[in-house]
Amino acid sequence: MIRAVMVMNTQGKPRLAKFYDSVPVDKQQELIRSVFGVLCSRAENVSNFVEADSIFGPDSRLVYKHYATLYFLAMLDLIQVLVETLDKCFKNVCELDLVFNYSKIHTILDEIFFGGQVLETSSTEVMKAVEEISKLESASNSITLSQVCFWLAGSIACVFR
Amino acid sequence: MAGGVSSSSYYSSSIMETLFQRTLEDLIKGLRLQLIGESAFVSKAIEEIRREVKSTDPHTKSTALQKLSYLASLHFHDMSWAAFHVVEVMSSSRFSHKRIGYHAASLSFHDDTPVLLLITNQLRKDLASTNEFEVSLALECLSRISTPDLARDLTPEIFTLLSTTKIFVRKKAISVVLRVFAKYPDAVRVCFKRLVENLDNSDPQILAAVVGVFCELASQDPGSYLPLAPEFYRILVDSKNNWVLIKVLKIFAKLAPLEPRLAKRVVEPICDHMRRTGAKSLMFECIRTVVSSFSEYESAVKLAVVKIRELLVDDDPNLKYLGLQALSVIAPKHLWAVLENKEVVIKWLSDEDPNIKLECLRLVMAMVSESNVVEISRVLVTYSLKSDPGFCNEILGSILCTCSRNAYEIIVDFDWYVSLLGEMSRIPHCQKGDEIENQLIDMGMRVKDVRPELLQVARGLLIDPALLGNPFLHRILAAAAWVSGEYIEFSRNPFELMEALLQPRTSLLPLSVRAVYIHSAFKVLIFCLHSYILQSESMTSSFPDNLVLGVSELVLKRNMLEGSDLTTCEAPSAHCSEGFNPSNQSYEDLSIENGGDRTINHGQTSTPAFSENIFTYDSIINLINQVELALGPFTGSHDAEVFERTRHILCFIELIKGEITECLVQKGKTLESEEMKASKIIKLISDAFSEELGPVSVSAQQRVPIPEGLLLKENLDDLETICADFQVPASNLFSLGSPYYGEEVGVSPFGLQNKEESEPSNEATSLLTEHRKLHGLYYLAPEKNEIVGNDYPPANEPKLQVNPKNDTEDLVKLTVQSLATNKKPNHAKTRPVVVKLDEGDLVTITAKRPETKDDLVSGAVREVLVGSDTRTATSQRNPSDKSSSKRSKRKGKEKLNVDCSELKENLGDSEKLKHENPSSRKNKHSINGKERRHKSTGKIGEEGEENGQKGKQKSSHRHARHKASHRADAPLNVVSQTPVIPDFLL
């Protein structure tokens, strides 16, 4: 089960946070802080797993990725799917895209993860769904894509058990 | 600016509100500008939102809610106050509003949110919507916030969606089932068959979703899903989707250990995947499955180890790490796999990645054995000096843990280990003080052969003033101080130790440790005084004694003569060791079992240790003065321990000082002739201190007889209800404490005494049994009372000799007899005796597994799959379920249209299944009805049968028949019922 998905920048500011257990907000903040604490203490080019028992309780593990390099393991694959989708959706995704497109990002996230389970691993399928949902929404809401682009500097983390 | 306008326009028309409302984007931009600081900005925004969300205009309201969700999600602002507005927005007819509402609900609702009661109908409506995206919203929300009530009420809708043709909705409906089952186990009876049918679906999305659900379900209780093994097997062989394969592998990893025949069948396909796949994730999952669940299959393990090797030499740190992890899983069963990769493991001990280092450390520790522990520990300790503090402590911790495992199982050379502990204590980053403290004391009590070395190590730690400044070492120093007091008889220079215990820098110690220091100083003082008195006594009697000394004691004799010579030169001499003195008989008696130690001590004292005379008049007086001086300030201490111990020692000095000085003034005169009060006191206290402290079992209390006249039952009777489920904490601590345990251990009839003593012990036993019968409640659970290496005496046994005025004659008799039967330790043994106490006891306490909903789910699943009579158990266990299921049925009936007639029938079935005494005919009928219906369910079901696949469909039918016939006979026991696997696999 996936317990939480987080995207944060290099300063530890959360850009996306979704918890699949019910966690009170102050606890969420604390968790994100401690995750950032763990992540920023880790050197580059080390493995992407952290045993997160101390933060999330027994048997949980934190898989994270600084967005740049490619790895091929299941959880990392998922993060890859998420980033790929974001990339397709925003044509070279950057932090600002995440900042400004709160609603759309949640749509994407909800298509991939569903109640702590992985629902979809193909970014094309996710894109299809997201586009249709956007069309439905566009009746009243227009999403403006930010044209400013700088590379997403930060990390995406999934905590799962 | 927009905010200002909107606040002023609060009472104006809704159009104005909409026009001037700050959108989410405005909010984000404002936050980024941070003109007035983030928290001020946020609270201002919240204020706005509070106003806007009350608006009658749906757009204004939903935008406000969206902003609130954003702030709650990323700025951790509480939004529970807006719960009712969330419900309002959820019910909006416009999709974009509805979406915002649902998002807010899944973000902020939890089990205790009061408005949850209001959304059931909304969810039901949206679940039945023709717009698949609306259905999807409702499903997503349900997957996050579902409660038992919601799950129960919406089960019919989910059942319908499980076979919808819209893939987009169906996969979500499949996933949501997991949450629904967890919240409302009775839903299994309704939905499980449809869920299983989806395993046959050819659509990859559906398959991925359903396999994911089964993976989660099987991880909770794999046994219930054994009957589905053929389905999973088919997927394992046929599927091309790595994600699905990984999930199926996870399922098999759980199922295989339960059913060896299944393991035999699937091991080959798994190996095929391992060989063929190019995806590292799938390969790793294959490896993990094999090493964790198929470790008996030699060829599979060999293949896995080859693949692990590939991972280990990869450049990617993730793969390295995973390879190492797989190795550590397999290490306990196939150590050769680790040994084969020894070089790599040791090489990466110095990797930059902390994960990899840690994993390597674990593997290195897995390789430790009796023969290489010295070598490996040496290497690791050296390495820890170069590591960062965190890893250094990991290393020390794992050495400590490995070496102390199972009462120091792998340690042969205890002297080495004790000095290693001393060395560890001096490592700058060492933070393992508590553990080292425990082990130092523990070994002192368990392994008596190590005591001389232990004292040396303790001395080394105590006399180093630099160590006192390191707070992490304080616990170790406490242990060292305790050791120095307790085993002072092995010391070559007690005065030096006394100085160390009283050095000024001890003021850096916490008071609790100082108390130990002071008490140890007391012990040392007593030892010195006692030795001095003995020596003085011997001076008068040594000549005649020495003349009759045996040839074997030549060395001693020589020393004595030297001593005597010196005595004549007005420089009293002695050899402090108790073993030395022939007139020391009374002392010797006190601790007969100490004979072994004495022997060692003889050897030591005859070496240059005491070539100088240390117990002189001056040295003793100096010692007393030194103690008085150093402890004086503590008489005003506020710490009870420190204060009391100081008072003890100072009062004692007060008591003896006069006489000591007096008698010492007339040195050379015989002391024994004068029946001195002081020397008597000293002897008595010394006797008390020379009492040997052994380890005390946690279950020692059990052996304590209740004193006469103590009426336990009367007052505590009503505690029975409270204490009924009380369990002993499984701590492995040994009390250092009260010598009174000794008496009781002595009386214990279990295990300690031999047959000769059966007479008196019988009496005690019968008394005990009687008492046990009467007060059984207050006894702890019976233990396996084994003392390994039982040539070591039980804790504090000789106490009785010291203090023979015991209440009961029985005790004396028993103890004398048990002493008589004690054997002396055999020093020819290479490994010293290590006392173990009822180790088994500590492990056997297992937590009672509470009955969870998982059990209910599994029960229901078993019922559906196997058709066992689990249902009786389930419904009995949870009578409320029955009524709830009835309710859901009723509701279902109300709501269901023609499409759902099937469901109605099904619900009816589940209802019927619940009857306690069904007539066989009736049931057969209902089962048949179910079967017929199944055949007409649709293509999927038919295909399954037509293909002649002995898949789930068929098997479940067979089981259904089973069920019917079983039920006709008699209700079956749940536990004895094992799931049946179709012949296909066997």
Interface residues (C-beta under 8 A of the other chain):
Chain A: M1 P14 R15 L16 A17 K18 Y20 S22 V25 D26 Q28 Q29 R42 A43 N45 V46 S47 N48 F49 V50 E51 Y71 F72 L73 A74 L76 D77 V99 F100 Y102 S103 H106 D110 F114 G115 G116 Q117 V118 L119 E120 T121 E125 A129 E132 I133 L136 E137 A139 S140 N141 T144
Chain B: L24 E25 I28 R32 H59 Q66 S69 Y70 A72 S73 L74 F76 H77 D78 M79 R94 F95 S96 H97 R99 I100 H103 H110 D111 F133 L139 E140 S143 R144 I145 F168 K171 K172 S175 V176 L178 R179 Q205 A208 A209 G212 V213 E216 N242 W243 I246 A279 K280 S281 F284 E285 D316 P317 N318 L319 K320 Y321 L322 E352 D353 P354 N355 I356
